Amino acid sequence: MTRTLFASDHQTVSPHKWLWPVILAVLLVGSLLWFANRKTSTPNKDVNTVANKASTAASHAANQAPNASSLGPSVNTSIPSGERLNIPENGMESKLLVFIKDPNAPIRKETWFVFDRLNFDTDLANLQVFSQEQLENLAKILRAYPNVHVRIGGHTDNQGGSAANLKFSQDRANSVMAQLVARGVDPWRLEARGYGEDHPVADNPTASAENRSITLQVTRK
């Protein structure tokens, strides 16, 4: 057992023995520094990994975001409920309001309003955060015009099997309908229908993105 030597201890000390505590102290400090660096380096790697993932997610989100410039400036519009909407001048909500307000605009099965600010997670029916504004606007419009009934249509491109595309389009239409119901729109006024690849708006596959869409059709007003 090693004893610490104090001045009161009457022992003879070799001239070289004083070096050992110094060497041990240096080794101890070196070991502590090595462990400290090891512990700090691992979190740094984790932080870098998280940062890289966050950057990738942000880039993906930015790519999924709609091009708002093509929709024109925002306009402040009043609706019968007393609420006011701040909606793009050329956006889907503005076109829908014009149609609903016009008593001479006939209801036709060919008349579809295409959602222009809905985004889903890739290959899923989960709506992204960017979609909330348009869903909220549409819910307000439908609540303000209680006589209006609509059909939510889901569409896909022709990539993959037709049966899978039909189910996929139905799942996405159901997701949009569920969001409207959650915002206070009576479900009996709504219908969700998946059309799969049956109604392309452009040639596949060069315009696949255009064909992967959600549409709205007024069935009663």
Backbone bond lengths (Angstrom), bond angles and torsions (degrees), N, CA, C in turn:
res aa  C-N    CA-C-N  psi(-1)  N-CA   C-N-CA  omega(-1)  CA-C   N-CA-C  phi
1 M - - - 1.461 - - 1.530 108.56 -
2 T 1.282 118.32 133.99 1.467 123.05 -177.47 1.510 110.03 -89.36
3 R 1.312 116.60 131.46 1.454 121.70 177.16 1.513 110.25 -105.36
4 T 1.269 116.43 144.90 1.447 120.71 172.59 1.520 108.09 -80.59
5 L 1.290 117.49 132.93 1.463 121.76 -176.40 1.522 110.80 -95.40
6 F 1.285 115.76 118.72 1.456 121.48 177.06 1.535 108.86 -99.51
7 A 1.286 116.41 167.91 1.471 120.76 -178.39 1.522 111.60 -62.85
8 S 1.309 117.11 -24.68 1.458 120.47 -177.86 1.517 112.31 -80.19
9 D 1.360 116.88 -12.49 1.458 119.84 179.52 1.524 108.98 -79.95
10 H 1.285 114.32 125.15 1.456 118.69 -176.83 1.515 107.60 -93.81
11 Q 1.363 117.47 82.90 1.443 122.42 176.54 1.512 108.82 -136.09
12 T 1.324 113.69 152.76 1.452 118.68 176.65 1.518 108.31 -91.25
13 V 1.334 116.92 129.31 1.466 123.00 -175.75 1.499 109.24 -110.64
14 S 1.332 117.14 131.16 1.455 121.22 177.07 1.507 110.13 -62.13
15 P 1.321 119.35 143.71 1.466 121.85 -178.44 1.525 112.70 -59.73
16 H 1.357 118.17 -22.95 1.480 119.26 -176.95 1.522 113.05 -97.48
17 K 1.322 115.52 -10.12 1.477 116.50 -177.19 1.526 113.43 -68.56
18 W 1.296 116.95 -22.40 1.486 118.53 179.94 1.527 111.77 -68.26
19 L 1.365 115.25 -18.52 1.469 117.87 -179.83 1.524 112.32 -71.66
20 W 1.318 117.57 -31.13 1.462 119.42 -175.21 1.533 113.40 -61.98
21 P 1.326 118.56 -45.53 1.480 116.38 176.46 1.518 112.33 -58.80
22 V 1.339 115.84 -36.60 1.471 119.02 179.35 1.519 110.07 -65.42
23 I 1.354 115.32 -45.74 1.469 118.74 179.83 1.524 111.14 -61.98
24 L 1.342 115.63 -44.06 1.465 119.50 178.71 1.522 111.85 -61.97
25 A 1.340 114.46 -39.52 1.472 118.25 179.01 1.521 110.89 -63.97
26 V 1.351 115.87 -42.41 1.470 119.75 179.15 1.514 110.47 -62.56
27 L 1.350 115.87 -43.85 1.465 119.26 179.25 1.520 111.50 -63.47
28 L 1.336 115.43 -39.35 1.465 119.67 179.45 1.517 110.98 -63.60
29 V 1.334 115.34 -45.99 1.478 119.25 179.95 1.526 110.16 -63.03
30 G 1.362 115.30 -42.07 1.459 118.53 178.68 1.513 112.51 -61.12
31 S 1.337 115.92 -41.50 1.464 119.94 178.86 1.518 111.54 -63.31
32 L 1.332 115.08 -43.47 1.475 119.13 179.48 1.519 111.26 -61.58
33 L 1.340 115.49 -42.51 1.468 118.81 179.32 1.521 111.45 -64.29
34 W 1.335 116.95 -37.99 1.464 120.60 -179.72 1.523 110.81 -64.26
35 F 1.366 114.39 -44.99 1.461 117.91 178.90 1.525 111.41 -65.78
36 A 1.325 115.38 -37.89 1.467 118.95 -179.71 1.518 110.88 -63.58
37 N 1.355 115.60 -44.36 1.458 119.57 179.19 1.518 111.36 -65.02
38 R 1.325 115.60 -37.39 1.467 118.84 179.31 1.515 111.40 -64.68
39 K 1.331 115.29 -42.21 1.469 119.35 -178.54 1.510 111.44 -68.09
40 T 1.326 116.52 -36.76 1.456 118.72 -178.24 1.505 112.10 -77.97
41 S 1.362 116.84 -27.84 1.456 118.80 -178.09 1.517 112.04 -71.54
42 T 1.331 116.56 -34.94 1.456 119.38 -179.33 1.517 112.47 -65.18
43 P 1.358 118.58 -48.02 1.462 118.19 175.75 1.511 111.78 -59.35
44 N 1.364 117.06 -36.45 1.456 118.74 -179.99 1.520 110.49 -60.85
45 K 1.362 115.61 -41.30 1.450 118.19 177.10 1.514 110.78 -62.80
46 D 1.366 115.37 -41.75 1.458 119.24 178.70 1.514 110.73 -62.69
47 V 1.343 115.62 -42.81 1.469 119.63 179.89 1.516 109.90 -62.06
48 N 1.352 115.60 -43.15 1.460 118.85 179.10 1.520 111.42 -62.72
49 T 1.352 116.19 -39.58 1.457 119.87 178.74 1.518 110.84 -63.13
50 V 1.343 115.36 -46.71 1.465 120.00 178.84 1.519 110.77 -61.82
51 A 1.337 115.88 -42.24 1.464 119.96 -179.60 1.524 110.91 -63.03
52 N 1.354 115.81 -41.45 1.464 119.12 179.17 1.518 111.23 -64.40
53 K 1.359 115.55 -41.37 1.461 118.99 178.30 1.522 111.01 -64.12
54 A 1.339 116.01 -41.30 1.462 120.32 179.70 1.521 110.41 -63.64
55 S 1.343 115.51 -40.63 1.462 119.79 179.06 1.517 111.02 -63.41
56 T 1.349 115.35 -42.76 1.461 119.68 178.83 1.518 111.09 -63.26
57 A 1.335 115.62 -43.05 1.471 119.93 179.36 1.521 111.15 -63.73
58 A 1.330 115.91 -40.12 1.464 119.65 179.55 1.522 111.07 -64.56
59 S 1.345 115.40 -40.26 1.458 119.21 178.84 1.517 110.69 -64.66
60 H 1.353 115.71 -42.10 1.459 119.91 178.47 1.525 110.58 -62.92
61 A 1.322 115.77 -42.06 1.469 119.71 179.70 1.513 110.85 -63.47
62 A 1.338 115.90 -40.56 1.461 119.77 179.65 1.521 110.95 -63.66
63 N 1.350 115.95 -37.59 1.456 119.39 179.36 1.524 111.73 -70.03
64 Q 1.343 115.52 -28.76 1.454 119.79 179.68 1.524 112.33 -80.77
65 A 1.319 117.30 -18.42 1.455 120.73 -177.64 1.519 110.90 -66.19
66 P 1.331 118.31 140.70 1.454 120.71 -177.97 1.515 111.75 -71.08
67 N 1.308 115.32 158.33 1.450 121.56 175.98 1.523 108.20 -86.18
68 A 1.316 116.16 93.64 1.466 121.27 -173.37 1.524 112.10 -67.46
69 S 1.339 118.53 -24.01 1.454 120.77 -176.47 1.524 111.88 -61.86
70 S 1.331 116.97 -30.45 1.462 119.96 -178.86 1.522 112.28 -74.54
71 L 1.330 116.64 -12.67 1.465 120.54 -178.09 1.521 112.96 -92.69
72 G 1.312 117.27 -3.78 1.451 120.71 178.91 1.514 112.67 82.53
73 P 1.335 116.11 177.87 1.475 119.95 -178.96 1.520 111.82 -69.91
74 S 1.314 116.00 158.98 1.465 120.94 177.05 1.515 110.00 -77.55
75 V 1.322 115.23 141.50 1.468 120.74 178.32 1.523 108.36 -124.30
76 N 1.316 115.30 146.07 1.456 121.40 179.42 1.518 108.53 -93.85
77 T 1.330 116.18 116.65 1.468 121.35 -172.78 1.519 110.45 -123.70
78 S 1.322 115.93 137.42 1.464 120.31 177.37 1.519 109.69 -95.37
79 I 1.340 116.60 150.19 1.462 122.76 177.16 1.522 108.20 -129.27
80 P 1.337 117.97 161.46 1.468 121.32 -173.52 1.519 115.95 -54.69
81 S 1.293 118.42 -23.76 1.462 120.72 -179.35 1.527 112.17 -71.92
82 G 1.333 116.31 -10.03 1.462 120.58 -176.63 1.511 112.40 94.90
83 E 1.314 117.45 -9.83 1.453 120.90 177.60 1.524 110.39 -79.34
84 R 1.303 114.69 157.83 1.461 120.35 177.34 1.532 108.37 -118.98
85 L 1.321 113.94 140.48 1.454 120.56 -179.39 1.519 110.06 -112.11
86 N 1.294 115.83 137.91 1.459 121.60 172.57 1.530 106.62 -105.89
87 I 1.332 115.88 96.67 1.461 120.21 -170.05 1.528 110.60 -127.57
88 P 1.334 117.73 152.69 1.466 120.66 178.38 1.522 111.35 -62.67
89 E 1.306 115.40 140.20 1.466 121.05 -176.56 1.527 112.24 -58.57
90 N 1.321 117.03 -37.68 1.461 121.02 -179.35 1.525 112.46 -108.36
91 G 1.318 116.46 18.15 1.456 120.50 -178.97 1.517 112.96 -80.73
92 M 1.301 115.39 170.84 1.461 120.92 -178.04 1.516 113.09 -58.93
93 E 1.348 116.75 -40.14 1.463 119.67 -177.97 1.528 111.55 -62.54
94 S 1.335 117.38 -40.87 1.469 121.00 180.00 1.528 110.46 -63.81
95 K 1.320 116.92 -43.77 1.467 120.95 -179.88 1.528 110.70 -65.46
96 L 1.322 116.35 -38.86 1.462 120.12 179.18 1.521 111.11 -65.47
97 L 1.311 116.92 -42.32 1.467 120.15 179.19 1.522 111.71 -61.94
98 V 1.320 116.58 -42.48 1.472 120.12 177.91 1.524 109.84 -59.23
99 F 1.311 116.63 -43.53 1.463 121.22 -179.22 1.524 111.58 -65.07
100 I 1.327 116.36 -44.58 1.464 120.11 -178.31 1.530 111.18 -65.21
101 K 1.324 116.62 -39.96 1.462 120.90 -176.01 1.524 112.69 -74.54
102 D 1.316 117.12 -22.51 1.468 120.70 -176.40 1.532 110.00 -85.51
103 P 1.352 117.23 109.27 1.468 119.37 -178.63 1.528 112.43 -67.88
104 N 1.327 116.92 -18.08 1.460 120.45 -178.30 1.536 112.93 -92.79
105 A 1.331 116.78 -2.73 1.464 119.78 179.18 1.524 108.47 -82.38
106 P 1.332 117.99 110.75 1.475 120.24 -175.76 1.527 112.10 -75.80
107 I 1.305 114.72 152.39 1.462 120.62 175.91 1.524 108.06 -84.27
108 R 1.297 115.80 120.61 1.462 121.58 179.30 1.522 109.23 -129.39
109 K 1.307 115.94 147.63 1.467 119.69 179.09 1.520 111.95 -69.33
110 E 1.338 116.40 -17.50 1.461 120.09 178.76 1.527 112.59 -84.03
111 T 1.328 117.03 -9.84 1.470 120.44 -176.56 1.525 109.56 -89.01
112 W 1.318 115.67 105.75 1.462 122.43 179.32 1.516 109.41 -120.65
113 F 1.312 115.43 138.83 1.463 121.83 173.79 1.532 107.17 -105.81
114 V 1.317 115.79 122.04 1.462 120.55 -174.97 1.528 109.93 -91.68
115 F 1.318 116.21 125.03 1.464 120.65 174.44 1.532 108.33 -61.07
116 D 1.321 116.18 128.92 1.461 119.46 -177.00 1.521 113.59 -110.52
117 R 1.353 117.09 0.25 1.469 118.59 179.67 1.535 111.07 -138.78
118 L 1.326 115.33 34.78 1.459 120.62 173.51 1.520 108.29 -103.53
119 N 1.312 116.39 134.83 1.454 121.42 176.99 1.521 110.02 -135.84
120 F 1.316 115.52 137.00 1.455 122.18 178.94 1.525 109.69 -113.49
121 D 1.335 115.20 156.34 1.453 119.22 169.33 1.525 108.35 -62.57
122 T 1.322 116.50 145.43 1.458 121.35 -176.25 1.521 112.06 -54.62
123 D 1.348 115.27 125.16 1.468 122.99 177.45 1.522 113.36 61.14
124 L 1.335 117.19 21.69 1.458 121.28 178.24 1.521 110.04 -130.76
125 A 1.338 115.81 169.47 1.464 120.70 178.01 1.524 111.55 -100.29
126 N 1.342 116.84 11.93 1.462 120.90 -179.41 1.522 110.31 -82.65
127 L 1.314 116.37 123.74 1.460 121.48 179.31 1.525 110.95 -77.14
128 Q 1.321 115.92 139.87 1.457 120.88 178.99 1.527 110.64 -86.21
129 V 1.328 114.80 168.24 1.464 121.40 -176.14 1.525 111.49 -58.97
130 F 1.334 116.85 -35.02 1.464 120.53 -178.81 1.524 112.18 -57.30
131 S 1.318 117.47 -22.60 1.461 121.56 -174.63 1.519 113.32 -78.43
132 Q 1.323 117.33 -18.12 1.463 120.18 -169.99 1.529 113.32 -62.05
133 E 1.315 117.20 -38.20 1.471 119.73 -177.63 1.527 111.27 -62.57
134 Q 1.322 116.83 -47.75 1.464 119.04 -178.48 1.522 111.57 -67.97
135 L 1.322 117.49 -38.36 1.463 120.06 177.17 1.520 111.55 -62.50
136 E 1.339 115.74 -41.03 1.465 119.87 179.07 1.529 110.61 -65.70
137 N 1.326 117.39 -41.84 1.467 120.79 177.90 1.526 110.97 -61.11
138 L 1.326 116.13 -45.08 1.463 119.58 -178.93 1.520 111.07 -65.07
139 A 1.314 117.86 -40.36 1.461 120.57 178.25 1.533 110.89 -61.28
140 K 1.321 116.47 -41.41 1.471 119.95 178.40 1.528 110.98 -63.22
141 I 1.328 116.72 -40.66 1.464 120.49 179.17 1.522 110.60 -64.02
142 L 1.317 116.83 -45.55 1.465 120.19 -178.55 1.521 111.86 -67.59
143 R 1.327 117.12 -35.17 1.471 119.27 176.65 1.530 110.70 -68.91
144 A 1.327 116.93 -31.78 1.474 120.84 -179.02 1.529 112.18 -76.76
145 Y 1.335 116.51 -22.60 1.467 121.00 179.27 1.535 108.02 -122.09
146 P 1.322 117.64 79.84 1.471 121.87 -172.05 1.524 114.70 -65.72
147 N 1.339 118.28 -15.74 1.461 120.00 179.16 1.526 112.98 -83.58
148 V 1.304 116.49 -10.74 1.465 120.65 -176.15 1.528 110.34 -81.55
149 H 1.322 115.71 130.14 1.457 122.88 173.15 1.524 107.67 -115.21
150 V 1.317 116.10 145.13 1.466 118.84 -177.29 1.526 111.06 -137.40
151 R 1.328 113.79 158.16 1.465 121.60 174.12 1.526 107.47 -117.45
152 I 1.328 116.14 128.18 1.458 121.99 176.19 1.522 107.74 -93.60
153 G 1.319 116.67 121.29 1.458 120.73 -178.36 1.517 112.41 -108.66
154 G 1.324 116.12 133.22 1.458 121.16 175.33 1.519 110.15 -104.56
155 H 1.328 117.39 137.13 1.463 121.86 -176.11 1.529 110.13 -133.64
156 T 1.312 116.34 150.12 1.466 121.80 177.42 1.527 109.57 -132.20
157 D 1.340 115.17 173.30 1.459 119.30 170.50 1.530 107.83 -85.96
158 N 1.332 116.47 -169.69 1.467 118.92 -177.39 1.527 112.98 -100.12
159 Q 1.335 116.13 18.50 1.461 119.66 176.95 1.516 109.27 -83.58
160 G 1.347 116.90 129.40 1.457 119.79 -177.67 1.515 110.85 95.62
161 G 1.318 115.72 177.69 1.455 120.38 -178.99 1.517 112.40 -74.43
162 S 1.311 116.76 148.42 1.462 121.40 -177.37 1.531 111.98 -64.59
163 A 1.328 117.06 -37.16 1.470 120.33 179.43 1.525 110.83 -65.90
164 A 1.335 116.24 -42.53 1.461 120.18 178.82 1.523 110.71 -66.45
165 N 1.325 117.12 -39.24 1.461 120.76 178.72 1.525 111.13 -64.83
166 L 1.324 115.95 -38.21 1.467 119.49 179.52 1.522 110.49 -63.40
167 K 1.326 116.76 -45.23 1.469 120.52 178.93 1.519 110.80 -65.26
168 F 1.321 116.06 -42.59 1.458 120.50 -179.00 1.527 110.89 -61.11
169 S 1.325 116.96 -44.36 1.465 120.68 179.71 1.529 111.04 -65.97
170 Q 1.334 116.67 -35.10 1.468 120.21 177.90 1.526 110.57 -67.69
171 D 1.320 116.62 -40.86 1.465 120.50 179.23 1.525 110.85 -61.02
172 R 1.323 117.31 -42.68 1.460 120.08 -179.38 1.537 111.48 -69.52
173 A 1.329 116.80 -38.43 1.467 119.51 176.33 1.527 110.35 -63.94
174 N 1.331 116.82 -41.54 1.463 121.06 177.15 1.527 111.18 -60.67
175 S 1.323 116.35 -39.38 1.463 121.10 -178.80 1.521 110.83 -63.05
176 V 1.328 116.77 -43.21 1.466 120.52 178.75 1.524 110.44 -65.68
177 M 1.312 117.06 -44.25 1.468 120.64 178.78 1.524 110.81 -59.90
178 A 1.317 117.31 -43.36 1.467 121.04 179.78 1.520 111.02 -60.53
179 Q 1.322 117.24 -37.46 1.460 120.82 178.73 1.529 111.06 -65.91
180 L 1.316 117.47 -37.30 1.473 120.87 178.93 1.529 110.64 -69.85
181 V 1.310 116.46 -40.85 1.480 120.53 177.46 1.522 109.74 -62.49
182 A 1.321 116.78 -40.94 1.463 120.61 178.86 1.515 111.80 -64.12
183 R 1.321 116.81 -20.17 1.471 121.33 179.39 1.520 112.44 -98.76
184 G 1.320 116.45 15.75 1.462 120.15 170.94 1.511 116.62 96.09
185 V 1.326 118.37 10.40 1.468 120.47 177.15 1.524 108.17 -88.07
186 D 1.334 116.73 130.82 1.464 120.50 -178.54 1.521 110.56 -61.95
187 P 1.324 117.77 128.80 1.469 119.94 -176.78 1.520 114.04 -63.92
188 W 1.329 117.64 -26.77 1.459 119.10 -179.40 1.522 112.76 -70.25
189 R 1.322 116.76 -11.70 1.470 120.78 176.44 1.528 111.53 -91.03
190 L 1.308 116.39 -3.64 1.454 121.54 -173.89 1.522 111.77 -118.85
191 E 1.316 114.57 150.32 1.465 121.22 173.84 1.522 107.53 -140.40
192 A 1.303 117.26 137.86 1.467 122.02 176.51 1.519 108.51 -114.66
193 R 1.335 115.96 128.71 1.461 119.38 -178.90 1.530 110.10 -139.25
194 G 1.307 115.13 129.64 1.450 120.73 175.68 1.512 110.80 -92.66
195 Y 1.332 116.98 127.05 1.459 121.44 -179.48 1.533 112.30 -104.01
196 G 1.326 116.40 -5.69 1.451 118.58 -178.42 1.516 111.57 60.09
197 E 1.332 115.39 -129.97 1.475 120.97 -176.96 1.523 112.36 -101.29
198 D 1.346 117.60 14.79 1.468 121.07 -171.59 1.521 115.36 -73.76
199 H 1.326 117.58 -22.83 1.471 118.93 -175.48 1.529 111.13 -128.05
200 P 1.322 119.02 66.98 1.468 120.13 179.57 1.528 110.70 -68.97
201 V 1.323 115.10 142.90 1.472 119.39 177.71 1.520 110.61 -94.25
202 A 1.328 117.13 -10.70 1.458 121.77 179.67 1.521 108.31 -152.94
203 D 1.330 114.85 170.33 1.460 119.83 -177.57 1.518 111.13 -70.65
204 N 1.335 116.31 134.61 1.457 122.09 171.91 1.526 108.34 -88.21
205 P 1.352 121.09 155.35 1.462 125.18 -5.00 1.521 114.31 -91.66
206 T 1.346 117.58 -0.96 1.459 119.31 -174.83 1.516 112.50 -64.16
207 A 1.322 117.66 -25.40 1.462 121.05 -179.39 1.522 110.72 -118.34
208 S 1.331 116.60 37.49 1.458 120.42 -177.03 1.519 112.34 -58.16
209 A 1.340 116.41 -39.11 1.461 119.81 -177.72 1.520 111.40 -61.39
210 E 1.327 117.01 -36.78 1.461 120.52 179.63 1.524 111.01 -67.33
211 N 1.311 116.48 -32.51 1.462 120.04 -178.47 1.518 113.17 -81.49
212 R 1.326 117.24 -17.73 1.465 120.22 174.11 1.521 107.39 -87.08
213 S 1.306 116.54 84.89 1.462 120.40 -172.05 1.525 111.42 -138.17
214 I 1.323 113.87 167.84 1.466 122.45 172.16 1.517 106.88 -119.78
215 T 1.312 116.06 130.92 1.464 120.50 -178.41 1.527 110.63 -121.41
216 L 1.306 114.41 164.97 1.464 121.32 176.72 1.519 108.43 -129.33
217 Q 1.309 115.76 134.62 1.445 122.36 179.66 1.532 109.17 -126.19
218 V 1.305 117.58 125.65 1.460 121.12 178.47 1.514 107.74 -79.85
219 T 1.331 117.23 124.16 1.462 121.62 -179.52 1.527 112.52 -105.75
220 R 1.311 115.31 -14.57 1.484 120.27 176.86 1.519 108.56 -159.45
221 K 1.339 116.12 143.63 1.462 118.84 175.88 1.530 110.96 -149.95
